[in-house]
Amino acid sequence: MGDWVNIYTARNILDANFIKGRLESEDIPAMLKYEVAGQLYGITVDGLSEVQIFVPRELQQEAIEIIDQLKQGQEEL
C-alpha cells in the first residue's frame, strides 16, 4: 500500500473509533494518530484529545465521501 493521508480530525477517541469502524466496514483501512497524554488523562486543552484519521491515499476520496455522509446524518461528529 502507498502513502497514508490525514482525512479527518475527530474531537475524541470515541468519535474516531466510530469513524474508523465505518470506514473499515467499507473495506477502507484506517489508522488513528493521537497524543497519549490527552487520552490517558482526558485532557482537552490545545487539541490534546483530538484524533487524526488516516487512510491510504488511493482511497482518500471514497473515505471523505463516507465521512460526509456521516456528518449529514449527525449534528456533531
N, C-alpha and C positions, 0 to 999 in steps of 0.2 A: 504494500500500500504506500502511496505517496505522502505528501505533506498533509499535516492536520492544520485546520484553521479554526479560530475562535468565531463561533456564530452567534453566541448569546451569553449574557452575563445575568445569572439569576440572583435574586436577593438573598437566598439562603440555600442550604444543602437540601432541604425538603423539596423546594421548587425544582432545584437542579436534578435531583434524582427522579422526580416525576417526568420531567422533560426527557432525561436520558432514557428512561424506560419506554417512553412513547416512541422515541427515535429508534431504539433497538427493536421494538415490535414491528417496525417498518424495514428491518434489516439494514439500518444505518448504525454502524458502530459509533460510540460516543465516549469521550473521556472527560473527566471533571478535573479542574485545577482550582485549588483554594488554599488559603492560609490556614494552617493547622490551628494556630492560636485562636483565630476567630471562631472556629468550630468547637474547639475544646472548651473555651471559656465563654462562649456565647457573645463575644464582643462584636458590636455592630458599628463601631466608630471607624471612620475613614475607609469604608468598604471592606473591612476585615471579614464580614460574614458573606460577602459576595462569592459566587462560584462561577467560574468561566466554563463554558461547554464547548468542546472541540469535536469536530468531525473531519473525516478525510475530505480533502479539497474537492475531489471529484463528486462528492455527494452534498456539497455545500448548499446548492440551490434547492435541492429536494428537502433538506433538513430545515432550511429557512421557511419554506412553504408550510411545513408541518407545524413549526412554531407559530407562524402567523395564524394558522387555523386554530391552534390552542388559544392564542391571545384573543381571537374573535369570540370564543366561547366563554371566556372568563374575564371578570373585571380586572383582576390583578394576576400577573404571572411573574 
